Amino acid sequence: MNARAPSNSVAPGRTPRATIGEPVDDPILDSINEGVFTVDHQWRITAFNHAAERITGVRRQDALGRRCSEVFRANICEENCALRRTLASGKPVVGATARIIGVDGSQIPIRLSTALLRKPGGEVAGGVETFQDLTAVEQLRKELEARYTFEDIVGRSAAMQSLFEILPQIAASASTVLIEGESGTGKELFARAIHHLSPRAKKRFIAVNCAALPDALLESELFGYKAGAFTDAKKDKPGRFALADGGTIFLDEIGDISAALQVRLLRVLQERYVEPLGATEPVNVNVRVVAATNKNLAQLVQEGKFREDLFYRIRVIHLRIPPLRERREDLPLLVDHLVEKFNRLQEKEIVGVSSAVMARLMDHNYPGNVRELENILEQAFVLCRGGLIELEHLPLELRPANRNAAASASATNLRAAQRQMIEAALQRNQGNRRQAARELGIDPSTLYRRLKAAD
C-alpha cells in the first residue's frame, strides 16, 4: 500500500495526520528528522522513511510488508500498543514513550505519536506513527544522575551538594558523628557512605536500631555476655561493639535509649572498652561510632531526658539531613533513580512518570520523606504494565477527585516546580544562565522562556 503523510503532520510535539495515495518514496517524508511509518489494517508496514531507517537500523526494503511488531520489537507492542489504541478509539496518542530493539539488539528509547491513516475520501486505511530517538536525552539524564549521586544518595539541591562535598573529609577522620533528620531521609545511607569512604571500609559496618529492642535486650546486644551470665546463656555471645571492632557501628535512633544505657554507652566512648554481662575483664574495642536520631537531642538535653556529656561526646561532627519538602528540586532525579531501581528489581521497562504525575509528586508534602516516595513508586510499578506511570497508578490518597481541576492544578504546580529547579540551578552557577541550562540539560533559550512564563 502506498502512503503519504503531509509535512505539517509530524512536526515535533504535534499529532500526526495522514492521507493515503502517494508513492512510498516520498521526499517530504524523507526530509523529516523524525521516524515515520504507516501500517494497514493487518499491521503491515506500508511506508518507512529515512529517519525510521536511521533510528532503527532497519532498511526500508526490509521493513515494508512486515508486521510493525516484528520490526520494532517495542516493549509496548504486546500489551499497550499506541497504534492499536488509536485504531480502536479513533483518538490520537501524543508524546507516549517506549523502547524499541535495534538491529544490533540495543534498546532505543523513543517518544511517539499516532493517528489514523485515511484515504482521500476519508475512509480509515490504517495508522501512522511518528517517533523520535531519545538516546541522547537519556544519556544526558544518566550523566546528570551520576554527577548528582553520592554512593546510593541522590540529590542536586544546594543542601545535598554541600553534604556531598564534606562527606569524604568526615569519612577520613576517626571522630564520632551524629546524623539528625526526620524518619525516611536516608540517615543510614549517609552512615554507610561515611564507612565505605573511610580507612575502615574493609572491616564491618554494624547497624543497630536502638528503638527496636527493650533496654535489657539492647544492652546484651550492644555489649554481649559470657556463658552462665544468666539462665539461658549457654555460650559466650559477642556484642555488636565487639563485632564492629576495626570498623563502624551505627546507632540508629539513639535518642530513645534509657538513662541507664546512656551511662554505659558514655563509658564505652570514653574508655574504648566494653564489659560483657558476666565478664570479669573488660574487652578493648576499636570502633568508630556514627549515631542518628529523628529527635532534637539538644532539646532533650534541656528537658533532662538525654545526658549532656553523652550528647557532646557523640556530637563531635554534626550532620543534618534535610527533609524532602525542603529539597523538592531533587524530586525528578530521585524519581528517575527509583524508576531505574524498580525496573531492575521487577524486570519491567517503565519509561518514567507522566507530567501530571510529576506535578502531583512535586505538590505532595512527604511526611515520610524519601522512604514515602519510594513506597509510592513501588505501588505504581505494581499497577503500571508499561510506558508511563499515570495518575491512576498512584495511591488513592494522591489521585485527584476532579480530573479537570487536577489537570489545571498539575500544570500550575509543574510550572512552579520548573521555576524552582531553574532558580536552584542558577544559584549553583552564580547566575550564569548558559551553565545552568547545560546542567539541566535544556537549551539556554528554553530556560529563558520558562523563566519568563513563570513571571
Beta strands, then each sheet from edge to edge (+ up, - down):
strand 1: 3-4
strand 2: 18-20
strand 3: 35-39
strand 4: 45-48
strand 5: 93-101
strand 6: 107-118
strand 7: 124-133
strand 8: 149-150
strand 9: 153-154
strand 10: 177-180
strand 11: 205-209
strand 12: 224-225
strand 13: 237-238
strand 14: 248-252
strand 15: 273-274
strand 16: 283-284
strand 17: 288-293
strand 18: 317-320
strand 19: 350-353
strand 20: 387-389
sheet 1: 1+ 2- 6- 5+
sheet 2: 1+ 2- 6- 7+ 3- 4+
sheet 3: 8+ 9-
sheet 4: 11+ 14+ 17+ 10+ 18+
sheet 5: 12+ 13-
sheet 6: 15+ 16-
sheet 7: 19+ 20+
end
